[in-house]
Amino acid sequence: MRSDLSDNLVQAPTVSDARLSSVLDTAVDGIVVIDDAARILVFSAACERLFGYTSAEVVGRNVKIIMPEDYARDHDSFVKHYLGTGEARIIGIGREVRARNKSGKEFPVELSVGEAITPEGRQFVGILRDLRPRKIQEDRLNRMQSQLVHFARMNAMDEMGAAIAHELNQPLTAVMLYLQAVNRKTETNDGRIDDKIREILDKTIREARRAGQIIQRMRQFVEKREAERRSVDVPSLIDEALELVLLGQYTLSVRVIRDDEDDLPDVDVDPVQVQQILVNLMRNALEVIKGSDDGWIRIATRRSGDFIVVEVLDSGPGIPAAQLRNLFRAFSSTKKKGLGLGLAISKSIAQSHGGDLTVDAGGDGRGAAFTLRLPLVCKDVAP
């Protein structure tokens, strides 16, 4: 009678079984156990989350089911080689490998393999750690480091630009003084000079003076300085920004259309910072239409309540919807050489002045239009 009862009793789980089950259910890393024929014996809860298979779906199947094809092709031969020679290639050594989930997507994991001798034969325990979160952080760190290096180069170029402007200003001043001396010499002692030569000298003096003014504005543009707000005429700021932007390849092929409302009041801004916004908007517009047969940009200014509004419109294709959401976000540039800071900084400057920078993406035959709003000087603001 006792024997019959014992035959019908279900064996209760041991403490070791309960402990193992708890480990398999709570371990953060995936745990998979295979036999010497590479069949899966144990598939932990973390493995289920990692690969998308349930334990019931994979237990008894070859472990190749969670491997990329190039790994799976050779895995069985690797196991046979180890069983026959004892030469370990991965056992006892953790390394990065690729895994494949139920949907077929491959991803990086760190795999550590150990061997266990059991009454049922040799078994292999694999512990898998998902490396995707670490890869994301590494990529982010690498991008940040690259950006910091780029920032350092930008800072060095700013300083170099200021030094170059300082050095060039001296010889330009000397040239202008020499030309003025020649001009005065022709006017004394009954000196005579051909009218055409005098005209050329006058033009040379004007251009040398203009070059000096441009260099001075370049120095102001790149040097680090505290914000200094004052009453400024916006069309004049636009003139100076255009002169800086059009120094180069665009001057021969681009039409710049100006549309300034008459009798515009001044704005209360830091002129160098606002000029930085204008230069950035103009450069972006020129970049968009670069190479087009009939490219143009239109710069319009008008008063709107207590603000002066500056609109920069280009003849380009507009801004794709996919780029619009992150347009004013730092480090979101679509340019190969861009940092993605220009528009983010420009918007920040505008808002720090009590204004704003917005965009109409355009499209369907219309180019993008950026709108800069700047506050009037206090005395002109309506109560």
C-alpha positions as CSV (number, residue, x, y, z in Angstrom):
1,M,0.0,0.0,0.0
2,R,2.8,2.4,0.9
3,S,4.6,1.6,-2.3
4,D,1.5,2.4,-4.4
5,L,1.1,5.7,-2.6
6,S,4.7,6.7,-3.2
7,D,4.4,5.9,-6.9
8,N,1.5,8.4,-7.2
9,L,3.1,11.2,-5.2
10,V,4.3,14.2,-7.2
11,Q,7.9,15.0,-6.2
12,A,7.9,18.4,-4.4
13,P,10.4,21.0,-5.6
14,T,13.6,21.1,-3.6
15,V,15.1,24.2,-2.1
16,S,17.7,24.2,-4.8
17,D,15.0,24.1,-7.5
18,A,13.2,27.0,-5.9
19,R,16.4,29.0,-5.7
20,L,17.3,28.3,-9.3
21,S,13.8,29.3,-10.4
22,S,14.1,32.6,-8.5
23,V,17.4,33.4,-10.1
24,L,16.1,32.7,-13.6
25,D,13.0,34.8,-13.0
26,T,14.8,37.8,-11.4
27,A,18.2,38.0,-13.2
28,V,18.7,41.2,-15.1
29,D,20.9,39.6,-17.7
30,G,19.7,36.8,-19.9
31,I,20.6,33.2,-18.9
32,V,20.4,30.3,-21.4
33,V,21.5,26.7,-20.8
34,I,22.2,24.3,-23.6
35,D,23.3,20.7,-23.8
36,D,26.2,19.2,-25.7
37,A,24.0,19.0,-28.8
38,A,23.3,22.8,-28.6
39,R,19.7,22.3,-27.6
40,I,18.2,24.9,-25.3
41,L,17.4,23.5,-21.8
42,V,16.8,26.7,-19.9
43,F,15.6,30.1,-21.1
44,S,15.3,32.7,-18.4
45,A,12.7,35.5,-18.1
46,A,15.3,38.1,-19.1
47,C,15.9,36.1,-22.3
48,E,12.2,36.1,-23.0
49,R,12.2,39.9,-22.8
50,L,15.5,40.2,-24.7
51,F,14.6,37.9,-27.6
52,G,10.8,38.0,-27.8
53,Y,10.4,34.2,-27.5
54,T,8.7,32.4,-24.6
55,S,10.6,29.7,-22.9
56,A,8.1,27.1,-24.3
57,E,8.9,28.2,-27.8
58,V,12.6,27.6,-27.7
59,V,13.3,24.9,-25.1
60,G,14.4,21.8,-27.0
61,R,15.4,23.7,-30.1
62,N,18.9,24.5,-31.3
63,V,20.4,27.6,-29.8
64,K,21.1,28.9,-33.3
65,I,17.5,30.3,-33.2
66,I,18.8,33.3,-31.3
67,M,21.9,33.8,-33.5
68,P,22.5,35.8,-36.7
69,E,22.9,33.6,-39.8
70,D,26.7,33.9,-40.0
71,Y,27.1,32.8,-36.4
72,A,24.5,30.0,-36.7
73,R,26.1,28.5,-39.8
74,D,29.3,27.5,-37.8
75,H,28.0,27.1,-34.3
76,D,27.5,23.3,-34.2
77,S,30.9,22.7,-35.6
78,F,32.4,24.9,-32.9
79,V,30.7,22.8,-30.2
80,K,31.9,19.6,-31.8
81,H,35.4,20.9,-32.1
82,Y,35.4,21.9,-28.4
83,L,34.0,18.5,-27.3
84,G,36.6,16.7,-29.4
85,T,39.7,18.8,-28.6
86,G,38.9,20.7,-25.5
87,E,40.1,23.9,-27.2
88,A,38.0,26.7,-25.9
89,R,37.3,29.7,-28.1
90,I,34.7,31.5,-26.0
91,I,34.2,29.4,-22.9
92,G,35.4,31.3,-19.9
93,I,36.0,34.4,-21.9
94,G,33.4,37.2,-22.1
95,R,33.2,39.0,-25.4
96,E,30.9,41.1,-27.5
97,V,28.8,39.3,-30.1
98,R,25.6,39.8,-32.1
99,A,22.3,38.2,-31.3
100,R,19.0,38.0,-33.2
101,N,15.5,38.4,-31.7
102,K,12.3,36.8,-32.8
103,S,11.6,39.5,-35.4
104,G,15.0,38.9,-37.0
105,K,16.6,42.1,-35.7
106,E,20.2,41.9,-34.7
107,F,21.7,43.7,-31.7
108,P,24.9,43.6,-29.7
109,V,25.3,41.6,-26.5
110,E,28.1,40.7,-24.2
111,L,28.3,36.9,-23.9
112,S,30.0,34.9,-21.1
113,V,29.9,31.1,-21.4
114,G,30.6,28.6,-18.6
115,E,30.6,24.8,-18.6
116,A,29.0,22.5,-16.1
117,I,29.3,18.7,-15.8
118,T,26.0,17.2,-14.8
119,P,24.5,13.7,-14.4
120,E,22.8,14.4,-17.7
121,G,26.0,15.2,-19.5
122,R,27.9,18.4,-20.3
123,Q,26.0,21.6,-20.3
124,F,26.9,25.2,-21.2
125,V,25.6,28.2,-19.4
126,G,25.5,31.5,-21.4
127,I,24.9,34.9,-19.7
128,L,23.9,37.6,-22.1
129,R,23.9,41.3,-21.4
130,D,22.1,43.7,-23.8
131,L,24.7,46.3,-24.9
132,R,22.3,48.6,-26.8
133,P,21.9,51.1,-23.8
134,R,25.7,51.2,-23.4
135,K,26.2,51.7,-27.2
136,I,23.8,54.6,-27.1
137,Q,25.7,56.3,-24.3
138,E,29.0,55.6,-26.0
139,D,27.8,57.1,-29.2
140,R,26.4,60.1,-27.3
141,L,29.7,60.6,-25.5
142,N,31.6,60.3,-28.7
143,R,29.4,63.0,-30.4
144,M,29.8,65.3,-27.4
145,Q,33.6,64.9,-27.4
146,S,33.7,65.6,-31.1
147,Q,31.5,68.7,-30.6
148,L,33.8,69.9,-27.8
149,V,36.8,69.5,-30.1
150,H,34.9,71.5,-32.7
151,F,34.0,74.1,-30.1
152,A,37.7,74.5,-29.3
153,R,38.5,74.9,-32.9
154,M,35.8,77.5,-33.3
155,N,37.1,79.4,-30.3
156,A,40.6,79.3,-31.8
157,M,39.3,80.6,-35.1
158,D,37.5,83.4,-33.3
159,E,40.7,84.5,-31.6
160,M,42.7,84.0,-34.9
161,G,40.1,86.1,-36.8
162,A,40.4,88.9,-34.3
163,A,44.2,88.8,-34.5
164,I,44.1,88.8,-38.3
165,A,41.7,91.7,-38.4
166,H,44.0,93.6,-36.0
167,E,47.1,92.9,-38.1
168,L,45.4,93.7,-41.4
169,N,44.0,97.0,-40.1
170,Q,47.5,98.5,-39.7
171,P,48.8,98.0,-43.2
172,L,45.4,99.2,-44.6
173,T,45.7,102.3,-42.5
174,A,49.2,102.9,-43.8
175,V,48.0,102.4,-47.4
176,M,45.3,104.9,-46.9
177,L,47.7,107.5,-45.4
178,Y,50.1,107.0,-48.3
179,L,47.3,107.5,-50.8
180,Q,46.1,110.6,-49.0
181,A,49.7,112.0,-49.0
182,V,50.0,111.4,-52.8
183,N,46.7,113.1,-53.3
184,R,47.8,116.2,-51.2
185,K,51.1,116.3,-53.1
186,T,49.3,116.7,-56.4
187,E,47.4,119.7,-55.1
188,T,50.6,121.7,-54.0
189,N,53.4,123.3,-55.9
190,D,51.2,123.6,-58.9
191,G,51.4,119.8,-59.2
192,R,49.4,118.5,-62.1
193,I,48.0,115.0,-62.4
194,D,45.7,113.4,-64.9
195,D,42.1,113.6,-63.9
196,K,41.7,109.9,-64.5
197,I,44.6,109.1,-62.2
198,R,43.1,111.4,-59.6
199,E,39.7,109.6,-59.9
200,I,41.5,106.2,-59.4
201,L,43.3,107.5,-56.3
202,D,40.1,108.8,-54.8
203,K,38.4,105.4,-55.4
204,T,41.4,103.6,-53.9
205,I,41.2,105.7,-50.8
206,R,37.5,105.0,-50.5
207,E,38.0,101.3,-50.9
208,A,40.9,101.2,-48.4
209,R,38.6,103.1,-45.9
210,R,35.8,100.6,-46.6
211,A,38.1,97.6,-46.1
212,G,39.1,99.1,-42.7
213,Q,35.5,99.4,-41.7
214,I,34.7,95.9,-42.7
215,I,37.7,94.5,-40.7
216,Q,36.5,96.6,-37.7
217,R,33.0,95.0,-38.0
218,M,34.6,91.5,-38.3
219,R,36.5,92.1,-35.1
220,Q,33.3,93.2,-33.3
221,F,31.5,90.2,-34.7
222,V,34.0,87.5,-33.5
223,E,35.3,89.0,-30.2
224,K,33.8,87.9,-26.9
225,R,32.1,90.7,-25.1
226,E,29.3,91.5,-22.7
227,A,25.9,92.5,-24.2
228,E,25.5,96.2,-24.7
229,R,22.1,97.4,-25.7
230,R,21.5,100.7,-27.3
231,S,19.1,102.4,-29.8
232,V,19.9,100.9,-33.3
233,D,18.6,101.5,-36.8
234,V,17.6,98.1,-38.2
235,P,18.1,98.8,-41.9
236,S,21.7,100.0,-41.1
237,L,22.3,96.7,-39.2
238,I,21.0,94.8,-42.3
239,D,23.4,96.8,-44.6
240,E,26.4,95.9,-42.4
241,A,25.4,92.2,-42.1
242,L,24.9,92.0,-45.9
243,E,28.3,93.5,-46.5
244,L,29.9,90.8,-44.3
245,V,27.9,88.0,-45.9
246,L,28.3,89.0,-49.5
247,L,32.1,89.1,-49.2
248,G,32.8,86.0,-51.4
249,Q,31.3,83.7,-54.0
250,Y,27.7,84.8,-53.8
251,T,28.1,88.4,-55.0
252,L,28.0,87.5,-58.7
253,S,25.1,85.2,-58.8
254,V,22.6,86.2,-56.1
255,R,19.9,88.9,-56.2
256,V,19.2,90.6,-52.8
257,I,15.9,92.3,-52.7
258,R,15.3,94.9,-50.0
259,D,11.9,96.1,-48.8
260,D,12.2,98.5,-45.9
261,E,9.2,100.3,-44.6
262,D,9.8,104.1,-44.4
263,D,10.5,105.9,-41.1
264,L,11.1,102.9,-39.0
265,P,11.9,103.6,-35.4
266,D,15.0,102.3,-33.7
267,V,15.1,99.1,-31.7
268,D,16.6,98.6,-28.2
269,V,19.2,95.8,-28.8
270,D,22.8,94.7,-28.7
271,P,23.8,95.5,-32.3
272,V,26.6,92.8,-32.5
273,Q,24.3,90.1,-31.2
274,V,21.5,91.0,-33.6
275,Q,23.9,91.2,-36.4
276,Q,24.9,87.7,-35.6
277,I,21.3,86.6,-36.1
278,L,21.0,88.5,-39.4
279,V,24.3,87.0,-40.7
280,N,23.2,83.5,-39.8
281,L,19.8,83.9,-41.5
282,M,21.4,85.4,-44.6
283,R,24.1,82.8,-44.8
284,N,21.5,80.0,-44.5
285,A,19.4,81.5,-47.2
286,L,22.4,81.9,-49.5
287,E,23.4,78.3,-48.9
288,V,19.9,77.0,-49.8
289,I,19.9,78.8,-53.2
290,K,23.6,78.3,-54.0
291,G,24.0,77.1,-57.6
292,S,20.5,78.0,-58.7
293,D,20.2,79.9,-62.0
294,D,18.0,82.7,-60.6
295,G,18.5,82.6,-56.8
296,W,17.4,85.5,-54.7
297,I,16.8,86.4,-51.1
298,R,14.4,89.1,-49.9
299,I,14.9,91.0,-46.7
300,A,11.9,93.0,-45.6
301,T,11.4,95.2,-42.5
302,R,8.3,96.7,-41.0
303,R,6.8,97.9,-37.8
304,S,4.2,95.7,-36.0
305,G,2.9,97.2,-32.8
306,D,5.8,97.6,-30.4
307,F,8.2,95.5,-32.5
308,I,10.2,95.8,-35.6
309,V,9.8,92.7,-37.8
310,V,12.6,91.5,-40.1
311,E,11.7,88.8,-42.6
312,V,14.4,86.9,-44.6
313,L,12.9,84.9,-47.4
314,D,14.7,82.8,-50.0
315,S,13.8,81.3,-53.4
316,G,14.7,77.8,-52.3
317,P,12.5,74.7,-52.0
318,G,11.4,75.3,-48.4
319,I,12.2,73.2,-45.3
320,P,11.1,69.5,-45.2
321,A,8.6,68.6,-42.5
322,A,11.0,66.1,-41.0
323,Q,13.5,68.8,-40.2
324,L,11.1,71.4,-39.0
325,R,10.5,70.1,-35.5
326,N,14.2,70.2,-34.5
327,L,15.1,73.3,-36.5
328,F,15.8,75.5,-33.5
329,R,17.2,72.6,-31.4
330,A,21.0,72.6,-30.7
331,F,23.1,70.0,-32.5
332,S,20.4,69.1,-35.0
333,S,22.1,70.4,-38.1
334,T,21.6,68.6,-41.5
335,K,24.8,70.1,-42.9
336,K,27.8,67.9,-43.0
337,K,30.0,70.6,-41.6
338,G,27.4,72.2,-39.3
339,L,27.1,72.0,-35.6
340,G,23.4,72.8,-35.6
341,L,23.9,75.8,-33.2
342,G,23.3,78.8,-35.5
343,L,19.5,78.9,-35.4
344,A,19.3,77.7,-31.7
345,I,21.6,80.5,-30.6
346,S,19.8,83.0,-32.9
347,K,16.5,82.2,-31.3
348,S,18.0,82.4,-27.8
349,I,19.4,85.9,-28.6
350,A,16.1,87.1,-30.0
351,Q,14.2,85.9,-26.9
352,S,16.8,87.4,-24.5
353,H,16.0,90.7,-26.2
354,G,12.2,90.3,-25.5
355,G,11.6,89.2,-29.2
356,D,11.5,86.0,-31.0
357,L,12.6,84.1,-34.1
358,T,10.1,82.0,-36.0
359,V,9.9,80.3,-39.4
360,D,7.4,79.6,-42.1
361,A,8.7,76.4,-43.7
362,G,7.4,77.2,-47.2
363,G,7.3,74.4,-49.8
364,D,5.1,73.9,-52.8
365,G,7.2,76.5,-54.8
366,R,7.8,78.8,-51.8
367,G,11.0,79.2,-50.0
368,A,11.4,79.3,-46.3
369,A,10.7,82.6,-44.5
370,F,12.4,83.4,-41.1
371,T,10.8,86.2,-39.1
372,L,12.8,88.1,-36.4
373,R,10.9,90.3,-34.0
374,L,12.8,92.9,-32.0
375,P,11.4,95.4,-29.4
376,L,11.4,99.1,-30.0
377,V,13.3,101.4,-27.8
378,C,11.5,102.2,-24.6
379,K,10.6,105.8,-25.5
380,D,8.8,104.6,-28.6
381,V,6.8,101.8,-27.0
382,A,3.1,102.6,-26.6
383,P,1.8,102.8,-23.0
